[in-house]
């Protein structure tokens, strides 16, 4: 890991909001591509998923989702339940940011994609008792769309369409379908 990335991880925990935010953006950009240093921060990021600061929980989840493509040991298969737990964080904004980035795990391999899809299908079907469940469902649809766009896998689109067909409220059915236009 180069000096700039190391510094960004340190600055991402800064109490200075601007410095922390700039470091966050830098790390997201740095992790858009495969990196060879993922395991240098992996365990710290796993610990960050339960940090007392909700910003750190959210960022740790987003960084891990981005780093899944840099995981030749397939640690994510073991760690995914911990990452998924943040999508149900007590702070809705933390949960939502985590959920909106978790689709990237599906790009790291067939088994990872299958697991992410299972989690999202279950959440769509069984999450109606959650507060803001219509937003969560929308995010699940958007995640499936991102995966479909990246993987060109018709099974993902078919699954999404089947889930949308289970929605009884026409307003939301239309909203979820809009993701697929």
C-alpha positions as CSV (number, residue, x, y, z in Angstrom):
1,X,0.0,0.0,0.0
2,X,1.4,3.4,-0.9
3,X,1.8,6.3,1.5
4,X,-1.1,8.2,0.0
5,X,-3.6,5.4,0.6
6,X,-2.2,4.8,4.2
7,X,-2.7,8.5,4.9
8,X,-6.2,8.5,3.5
9,X,-7.2,5.6,5.8
10,X,-5.8,7.6,8.8
11,X,-7.5,10.8,7.6
12,X,-10.8,9.1,7.0
13,X,-11.1,8.8,10.8
14,X,-10.3,12.4,11.4
15,X,-12.6,14.6,13.5
16,X,-12.2,17.3,10.8
17,X,-15.2,16.5,8.6
18,X,-13.8,18.0,5.4
19,X,-10.5,16.1,5.8
20,X,-12.4,12.9,6.6
21,X,-14.8,13.3,3.7
22,X,-11.9,13.9,1.2
23,X,-10.1,10.8,2.5
24,X,-13.3,8.8,2.1
25,X,-13.7,9.9,-1.5
26,X,-10.0,9.1,-2.2
27,X,-10.4,5.6,-0.8
28,X,-13.6,4.9,-2.8
29,X,-11.7,6.0,-5.9
30,X,-8.7,3.9,-5.0
31,X,-10.8,0.8,-4.5
32,X,-12.7,1.1,-7.7
33,X,-10.1,-1.1,-9.3
34,X,-8.4,-4.2,-8.0
35,X,-5.7,-3.5,-5.4
36,X,-3.0,-5.7,-3.9
37,X,-3.2,-4.3,-0.4
38,X,-6.8,-5.2,0.5
39,X,-5.7,-7.6,3.3
40,X,-3.6,-4.9,4.9
41,X,-6.9,-3.1,5.9
42,X,-9.4,-6.0,5.8
43,X,-9.5,-6.8,9.5
44,X,-9.6,-3.2,10.5
45,X,-12.5,-2.6,8.2
46,X,-14.3,-5.6,9.7
47,X,-13.8,-4.1,13.1
48,X,-15.1,-0.8,11.7
49,X,-18.4,-2.4,10.9
50,X,-19.3,-2.2,14.6
51,X,-17.6,1.1,15.4
52,X,-19.5,3.4,17.7
53,X,-19.4,6.1,15.0
54,X,-22.0,5.4,12.4
55,X,-19.9,7.2,9.7
56,X,-17.1,4.7,10.3
57,X,-19.6,1.8,10.1
58,X,-20.9,3.0,6.8
59,X,-17.5,3.7,5.4
60,X,-16.1,0.4,6.5
61,X,-19.0,-1.3,4.8
62,X,-18.5,0.6,1.6
63,X,-14.7,0.1,1.5
64,X,-15.2,-3.7,2.1
65,X,-17.8,-3.9,-0.7
66,X,-15.3,-2.2,-3.0
67,X,-12.4,-4.4,-1.9
68,X,-14.4,-7.6,-2.6
69,X,-12.9,-7.7,-6.1
70,X,-9.5,-7.7,-4.5
71,X,-10.1,-10.8,-2.4
72,X,-8.3,-13.7,-4.0
73,X,-8.7,-15.8,-0.8
74,X,-12.5,-15.3,-0.9
75,X,-12.6,-14.0,2.7
76,X,-15.8,-12.2,1.8
77,X,-17.7,-15.5,1.7
78,X,-17.0,-15.8,5.4
79,X,-17.3,-12.1,6.2
80,X,-20.4,-11.3,4.2
81,X,-22.8,-11.8,7.1
82,X,-21.0,-9.2,9.1
83,X,-21.0,-6.8,6.2
84,X,-24.7,-7.5,5.5
85,X,-25.5,-6.8,9.1
86,X,-24.6,-3.1,8.5
87,X,-27.4,-2.9,6.0
88,X,-29.7,-3.2,9.0
89,X,-27.9,-0.6,11.1
90,X,-29.8,1.4,13.7
91,X,-29.0,4.6,11.8
92,X,-31.0,4.4,8.6
93,X,-28.6,6.5,6.6
94,X,-25.8,4.1,7.6
95,X,-27.9,1.1,6.7
96,X,-28.9,2.6,3.4
97,X,-25.4,3.6,2.3
98,X,-24.2,0.1,3.1
99,X,-27.0,-1.5,1.2
100,X,-26.5,0.8,-1.8
101,X,-22.8,-0.4,-2.1
102,X,-23.1,-4.0,-1.3
103,X,-23.9,-5.1,-4.8
104,X,-20.2,-4.7,-5.7
105,X,-19.5,-7.9,-3.7
106,X,-21.4,-9.7,-6.4
107,X,-18.8,-8.7,-9.0
108,X,-16.1,-10.7,-7.2
109,X,-17.2,-14.2,-8.2
110,X,-20.2,-16.4,-8.9
111,X,-20.5,-17.7,-5.3
112,X,-20.4,-14.1,-3.9
113,X,-23.0,-13.0,-6.5
114,X,-25.3,-15.9,-5.6
115,X,-25.1,-15.0,-1.9
116,X,-25.7,-11.3,-2.5
117,X,-28.7,-12.2,-4.6
118,X,-30.0,-14.6,-1.9
119,X,-29.7,-11.9,0.7
120,X,-31.4,-9.2,-1.5
121,X,-34.2,-11.5,-2.5
122,X,-34.9,-12.4,1.1
123,X,-34.8,-8.8,2.1
124,X,-37.2,-7.8,-0.6
125,X,-39.6,-10.6,0.2
126,X,-39.4,-10.5,4.0
127,X,-38.5,-6.9,4.9
128,X,-41.9,-5.4,4.7
129,X,-42.0,-5.0,8.5
130,X,-39.0,-2.7,8.4
131,X,-39.3,1.1,8.6
132,X,-38.8,2.6,5.1
133,X,-39.1,-0.8,3.5
134,X,-40.2,0.7,0.1
135,X,-36.9,2.6,-0.1
136,X,-35.0,-0.6,0.9
137,X,-36.8,-2.4,-1.8
138,X,-35.9,0.3,-4.3
139,X,-32.3,0.0,-3.3
140,X,-32.5,-3.8,-3.8
141,X,-33.8,-3.3,-7.3
142,X,-31.2,-0.7,-8.0
143,X,-28.5,-3.1,-6.8
144,X,-29.8,-5.9,-9.0
145,X,-29.8,-3.5,-11.9
146,X,-26.2,-2.6,-11.3
147,X,-25.3,-6.3,-11.2
148,X,-27.2,-7.0,-14.3
149,X,-25.5,-4.1,-16.1
150,X,-22.0,-5.3,-15.1
151,X,-22.6,-9.1,-15.5
152,X,-25.2,-9.1,-18.3
153,X,-26.9,-12.0,-16.5
154,X,-30.5,-12.4,-17.6
155,X,-31.2,-14.5,-14.4
156,X,-30.7,-11.4,-12.3
157,X,-33.3,-9.4,-14.4
158,X,-35.7,-12.4,-14.3
159,X,-35.4,-12.5,-10.5
160,X,-36.0,-8.8,-10.2
161,X,-39.1,-9.0,-12.5
162,X,-40.5,-11.9,-10.4
163,X,-40.0,-9.9,-7.2
164,X,-41.7,-6.8,-8.7
165,X,-44.7,-9.0,-9.7
166,X,-45.2,-9.8,-6.1
167,X,-45.8,-6.1,-5.2
168,X,-49.5,-5.3,-4.7
169,X,-49.3,-1.5,-4.6
170,X,-49.3,-0.3,-8.2
171,X,-47.4,2.9,-7.2
172,X,-44.4,1.0,-6.0
173,X,-44.6,-1.7,-8.6
174,X,-44.3,1.1,-11.2
175,X,-41.4,2.7,-9.2
176,X,-39.5,-0.6,-9.1
177,X,-40.1,-1.3,-12.7
178,X,-38.7,2.2,-13.6
179,X,-35.2,0.9,-12.5
180,X,-35.3,-1.6,-15.4
181,X,-36.2,0.9,-18.2
